[in-house]
Amino acid sequence: MFQSTRDRIALISVDGDPAIEIGQEEAGGQNVYVRQVGEALGKLGWQVDMFTRRSNPAQAAIVQHSSNCRTIRLKAGPVEFIGRDNLFDYLPEFVTQFQQFQQREGFRYSLIHTNYWLSSWVGMELKKLQPLIQVHTYHSLGAVKYRSVGDVPVIAAQRLAVEQACLETVDRVIATSPQERKHLRILVSRKGQIEMIPCGTDIGHFGGISRSVAREKLGIAPDAKMVLYVGRFDRRKGIETLVRAVAESSLRGKANLQLVIGGGSRPGQSDGIERDRIANIVNQLGLQDCTTFPGRLDDTTLPLYYAAADVCVIPSHYEPFGLVAIEAMASEIPVVASNVGGLQFTVVREVTGLLAPPKHEVAFADAIDRILTNPSWRDRLGAAGRQRVEIAFSWNTVASHLTNLYTHLLAQAKTKTEKQPQIAA
């Protein structure tokens, strides 16, 4: 006998483990989003179960984050790391495992919130098997991504079809920026219901540390002109553009210019290969003496690196939203970002930072130099960024918006059920 509980919801993120160490291969903004949304919803009283795929035998099957929020890892294919482009064939097993979990627990979820296209397929299959509400966040759109990569994967056609079916059939799609909503309508489908709810950040975790204190703790010189990158090692993140922009800087050789490239990598994996490629470019351009690779920045050190920086650069070829931008802004650090996707929404040009064309190293160099050569303007941009994040981008705000949406959809479903004619025995 199944019990359906209104306040119990499932966040499904097949490929983005919310309990994993951020900075590992293919672990980034999606993982952070699911974890932070789950915990914030838990604080508002929801019972939140976050489902992901088990990718290592040493991983715990269940990780309890708080009394109301936990990560549940299901088996789907070999218990090892598998890249996103090779996971689709294992999704039916994930669906089966999800159903078996419900069977063991004795309840069914009334609402699921799926993340990324792989999870959307899982959600749509579950809707065929049981009554439920499906909300979806894309995190990345194949229709946009495949325009910026040279090697389009074999799975591309399948992904595009699933993304279209998702928009047209699920109960609500969450766009994290006006730009993403526009892309959904123009590139995916005119059908379907979209609601705009941005991503968030922990405004209590970032900010409140002076630049001088942060630099003293990290051993960074007080007079350094520090340029910071935070994120994965992936060609689409545009790190090469940043390195070449620093090499073009007018301050090179005239000031203590320092480039810090923060992010973890694994030797032999795609992120490790990209890190080695970037390090080779640094050496070729003669920047090795002013470039630092501190590795993965954990929850303790990341706020220090943001606080120590003069500018945070996000040179991505595409970002649906860009969590790093609002983390930097929460830390009162101006942002120079690519003029793409959600970065056009999170970063307000000339107010909280600057935007430049992707892959345009000269434009990035000019933007970086404008901020580095004007400390008082740098500080005004940083203060405006913090104010913007406090108003619009806290996880509590995001969770409140999602709560309103979930509550509305659940009430709508209940009303619909009550209005259905009852068949006499």
C-alpha positions in Angstrom: 0.0 0.0 0.0 1.5 3.3 -1.1 1.1 6.6 0.9 1.3 9.9 -1.0 2.7 12.7 1.1 2.2 16.3 0.0 5.3 17.7 1.7 7.7 15.0 0.5 9.4 15.9 -2.8 12.1 14.3 -4.9 14.9 16.3 -6.6 16.4 14.1 -9.4 19.9 14.8 -10.7 21.1 11.6 -12.3 24.5 12.9 -13.4 25.0 15.7 -10.8 25.5 14.2 -7.3 24.6 16.9 -4.7 26.7 15.2 -2.1 29.9 15.0 -4.2 33.0 17.1 -3.8 32.6 20.1 -6.1 35.3 20.6 -8.7 35.6 16.9 -9.6 35.0 15.9 -13.3 31.6 17.1 -14.4 30.8 18.4 -10.9 29.9 22.0 -10.9 26.9 24.4 -10.9 24.2 21.8 -11.2 25.5 19.9 -8.2 25.6 23.1 -6.1 22.1 24.1 -7.3 20.5 20.8 -6.3 22.2 20.6 -3.0 21.5 24.2 -2.0 17.9 24.1 -3.2 17.4 20.8 -1.4 18.7 22.1 1.9 16.9 25.5 1.6 13.6 23.7 0.9 14.2 21.4 3.9 14.5 24.5 6.1 11.1 25.6 4.8 9.6 22.3 6.0 9.7 20.1 2.9 10.9 16.6 3.2 13.5 16.5 0.4 15.1 13.4 -1.1 17.7 14.1 -3.8 18.3 11.2 -6.1 21.5 10.7 -8.1 23.5 7.9 -9.6 26.0 5.9 -7.6 29.4 6.3 -9.4 31.8 4.8 -6.9 31.6 1.7 -4.7 32.9 3.6 -1.7 30.0 6.1 -1.8 27.4 5.8 0.8 23.9 4.8 -0.5 22.3 7.5 1.6 23.8 10.8 2.9 21.8 12.7 5.4 22.5 16.5 5.1 19.9 17.6 7.6 16.7 16.3 9.3 14.7 17.2 6.2 17.2 16.7 3.4 19.2 13.7 2.2 21.0 12.4 -1.0 20.0 8.9 -2.2 22.3 7.1 -4.7 20.7 4.6 -7.0 22.5 2.0 -9.2 22.3 2.7 -12.9 24.9 0.9 -14.9 28.5 0.1 -13.7 29.3 1.7 -10.3 32.0 4.0 -11.8 32.3 7.4 -13.3 30.6 7.6 -16.7 30.5 10.9 -18.7 27.1 12.5 -19.3 27.1 11.7 -23.0 27.3 8.0 -22.2 24.7 7.7 -19.5 21.4 7.5 -21.5 21.4 3.7 -21.9 21.4 3.3 -18.1 18.4 5.5 -17.4 15.8 2.7 -17.5 17.6 1.0 -14.6 17.5 4.3 -12.7 13.7 4.4 -13.2 13.4 0.9 -11.9 15.6 1.6 -8.9 13.6 4.7 -8.1 10.3 2.7 -8.2 11.8 0.0 -6.0 12.9 2.7 -3.5 9.4 3.9 -3.3 8.1 0.4 -2.8 10.5 -0.2 0.1 9.7 3.1 1.7 5.9 2.6 1.3 5.1 6.0 -0.3 5.1 7.7 -3.7 6.3 11.2 -4.4 3.6 13.6 -5.5 6.1 16.0 -7.0 9.5 15.6 -8.6 11.9 18.3 -9.7 14.3 17.0 -12.4 17.6 18.5 -13.3 19.4 18.3 -16.7 18.0 16.5 -19.8 18.9 13.0 -18.6 16.8 13.4 -15.5 14.0 14.9 -17.5 13.7 11.6 -19.4 13.6 9.8 -16.1 10.9 12.0 -14.8 8.8 11.7 -18.0 9.1 7.9 -17.8 8.0 8.0 -14.1 4.9 10.1 -15.1 3.8 7.2 -17.4 4.0 4.8 -14.4 2.4 6.8 -11.6 0.6 10.1 -11.0 3.0 12.9 -10.2 3.9 16.5 -10.9 7.1 17.2 -12.8 9.1 20.4 -12.6 12.3 20.7 -14.6 15.5 22.8 -14.7 17.6 22.3 -17.8 21.0 23.8 -16.5 22.3 23.5 -20.1 20.5 23.4 -23.5 21.8 21.1 -26.2 20.4 23.5 -28.8 22.8 26.2 -27.5 25.7 24.0 -26.4 26.1 22.3 -29.8 26.5 25.6 -31.5 29.7 26.3 -29.6 31.5 22.9 -29.8 33.3 21.3 -32.7 32.7 17.7 -31.8 29.0 17.1 -31.6 28.4 13.8 -29.7 26.4 10.9 -31.0 23.8 11.4 -28.3 23.0 14.9 -29.6 19.9 14.0 -31.6 18.5 12.1 -28.6 19.2 14.9 -26.3 17.5 17.5 -28.5 14.4 15.3 -28.8 14.2 14.8 -25.1 14.6 18.5 -24.3 11.8 19.4 -26.7 9.5 16.7 -25.3 10.3 17.9 -21.8 9.3 21.5 -22.4 6.1 20.5 -24.2 4.9 17.9 -21.6 6.1 18.5 -18.0 4.0 20.6 -15.6 6.5 23.5 -15.4 10.0 24.3 -16.7 12.2 26.6 -14.6 14.3 29.1 -16.6 17.0 30.6 -14.5 17.4 33.8 -16.6 15.4 35.7 -19.2 18.0 34.7 -21.8 17.4 31.0 -21.0 13.7 31.5 -21.4 14.2 33.2 -24.7 16.4 30.3 -25.9 13.8 27.8 -24.8 11.1 29.5 -26.9 13.2 30.2 -30.0 15.4 27.1 -30.1 13.4 24.3 -28.3 9.6 24.8 -28.6 6.8 27.4 -28.5 4.7 25.0 -26.4 4.9 24.4 -22.7 4.8 26.4 -19.5 7.9 28.3 -18.3 8.5 30.1 -15.0 11.6 32.3 -14.4 13.3 31.5 -11.0 17.0 32.4 -10.9 19.7 30.4 -9.1 21.0 31.5 -5.8 24.0 31.7 -3.5 24.8 31.5 0.2 25.0 35.2 1.1 26.1 34.4 4.6 29.0 32.3 3.4 30.5 34.9 1.0 31.5 38.4 1.9 32.4 40.0 5.2 36.2 39.3 4.7 38.4 42.3 3.9 40.8 42.0 0.9 43.8 42.6 3.2 42.8 39.9 5.7 42.1 37.4 2.9 45.5 38.1 1.3 47.3 37.7 4.5 45.8 34.3 5.1 46.5 33.1 1.6 50.0 34.6 1.4 49.2 37.0 -1.5 51.0 40.3 -1.6 49.1 43.4 -0.6 50.1 45.2 -3.9 49.1 42.3 -6.2 46.6 42.9 -9.0 44.8 39.6 -8.6 42.7 38.1 -11.4 40.7 35.0 -10.3 39.1 32.2 -12.2 36.9 29.6 -10.4 35.5 26.5 -12.0 36.0 23.3 -13.8 38.8 22.6 -16.3 36.7 22.3 -19.5 37.4 23.9 -22.9 33.9 25.4 -22.9 34.8 27.4 -19.8 37.2 29.5 -21.9 40.1 29.5 -19.6 42.5 29.8 -22.5 40.9 33.1 -23.4 41.6 34.4 -19.9 45.2 33.3 -19.9 45.8 35.0 -23.3 43.9 38.1 -22.0 46.3 38.4 -19.0 49.2 38.0 -21.4 47.8 41.0 -23.4 47.2 43.1 -20.2 48.7 46.6 -20.3 49.8 46.0 -16.7 52.0 43.1 -17.5 55.5 44.0 -16.5 54.4 47.3 -14.9 52.5 45.9 -11.8 52.4 42.8 -9.7 49.9 41.1 -11.9 48.7 37.7 -10.5 46.5 35.1 -12.2 44.9 32.5 -9.9 43.1 29.6 -11.7 41.1 27.7 -9.1 39.6 24.3 -9.8 40.2 20.6 -9.2 41.3 18.1 -11.8 42.1 14.4 -12.1 45.2 13.2 -14.0 44.3 11.3 -17.2 40.6 12.4 -17.1 39.3 15.1 -19.4 39.6 17.8 -16.7 43.2 16.8 -16.0 44.0 16.9 -19.7 42.5 20.4 -20.0 44.4 21.6 -16.9 47.7 20.4 -18.5 46.8 22.1 -21.8 46.2 25.4 -19.9 49.4 25.0 -18.0 51.3 24.6 -21.2 49.8 27.8 -22.6 50.8 29.6 -19.4 54.3 28.4 -19.9 54.4 29.3 -23.6 53.2 32.8 -22.9 55.8 33.2 -20.1 53.2 33.6 -17.4 54.4 30.8 -15.1 55.9 33.2 -12.5 52.6 35.1 -12.1 50.1 32.2 -12.4 49.0 29.9 -9.6 46.9 26.7 -9.8 45.7 26.2 -6.2 43.6 23.2 -7.1 40.1 22.6 -5.8 38.8 25.4 -3.6 36.7 24.0 -0.7 34.1 25.7 1.3 36.7 27.2 3.7 39.2 28.5 1.1 36.8 29.6 -1.6 35.5 32.7 0.2 39.0 33.8 0.9 40.1 33.6 -2.7 37.1 35.6 -3.8 37.7 38.2 -1.1 41.4 38.4 -2.0 40.7 39.1 -5.8 40.5 42.4 -7.6 38.3 40.9 -10.3 36.7 37.5 -11.0 36.7 36.5 -14.7 34.2 34.1 -16.2 35.2 33.5 -19.9 32.8 30.7 -20.7 31.6 30.0 -24.2 28.1 29.5 -22.8 26.5 29.6 -19.3 22.8 29.2 -18.7 23.2 31.1 -15.5 26.7 31.3 -13.9 26.8 30.6 -10.2 30.4 31.8 -9.9 29.2 35.3 -11.0 26.9 35.6 -8.0 29.4 34.1 -5.6 31.9 36.7 -6.6 29.3 39.5 -6.5 28.3 38.3 -3.0 31.9 38.7 -2.0 31.9 42.3 -3.3 34.2 41.5 -6.2 33.4 42.8 -9.7 33.0 40.3 -12.5 34.2 40.3 -16.1 32.2 37.7 -18.0 31.4 36.5 -21.5 28.4 38.2 -23.0 26.5 35.0 -23.3 23.4 33.2 -21.7 22.5 34.0 -18.1 25.7 35.9 -17.6 24.0 38.8 -19.4 21.3 38.7 -16.6 23.5 38.1 -13.5 26.2 40.7 -14.4 24.8 44.2 -15.0 27.2 45.9 -17.4 29.0 48.9 -15.9 27.1 48.4 -12.6 28.4 45.1 -11.1 31.0 44.3 -13.7 31.8 44.1 -17.5 30.8 41.8 -20.3 33.0 40.9 -23.3 32.5 38.7 -26.4 33.4 35.0 -25.8 36.8 33.9 -27.1 37.9 37.6 -27.5 41.1 37.9 -25.6 41.7 41.5 -26.4 38.2 42.6 -25.2 38.7 40.6 -22.0 42.2 42.2 -21.5 40.7 45.7 -21.9 37.8 44.9 -19.5 40.2 43.4 -16.9 42.5 46.4 -17.2 39.7 48.9 -16.7 38.9 47.4 -13.3 42.5 46.8 -12.2 43.6 50.4 -12.9 40.7 52.0 -11.1 40.5 50.7 -7.5 37.7 53.1 -6.4 35.5 52.0 -9.3 36.4 48.4 -8.6 35.0 48.9 -5.1 31.8 50.6 -6.3 31.2 47.7 -8.7 31.8 45.2 -5.9 29.3 47.0 -3.5 26.6 47.1 -6.2 27.2 43.4 -6.9 26.7 42.5 -3.2 23.5 44.6 -3.1 22.1 42.9 -6.2 22.8 39.4 -4.8 21.2 40.2 -1.4 18.0 41.3 -3.2 17.6 38.7 -5.9 19.9 35.7 -5.5 19.8 34.2 -2.0 19.0 30.5 -1.8 16.2 31.4 0.6 14.6 33.6 -2.0 15.0 30.8 -4.6 13.4 28.2 -2.2 10.5 30.6 -1.4 9.8 31.0 -5.1 9.9 27.2 -5.7 7.7 26.6 -2.6 5.1 28.9 -4.1 5.3 27.1 -7.4 5.2 23.6 -5.9 2.3 24.5 -3.6 0.3 26.0 -6.5 0.9 22.9 -8.7 0.0 20.5 -5.9 -3.2 22.4 -5.1 -4.1 22.5 -8.8 -3.6 18.7 -9.1 -5.7 18.1 -6.0 -8.6 20.3 -7.4 -8.4 18.4 -10.7 -8.6 15.1 -8.9 -11.6 16.2 -6.8 -13.5 17.3 -9.9 -13.1 14.0 -11.7 -16.3 12.0 -11.7 -16.4 9.1 -9.3 -17.3 5.7 -10.8 -20.0 3.9 -8.8 -19.1 0.5 -7.4 
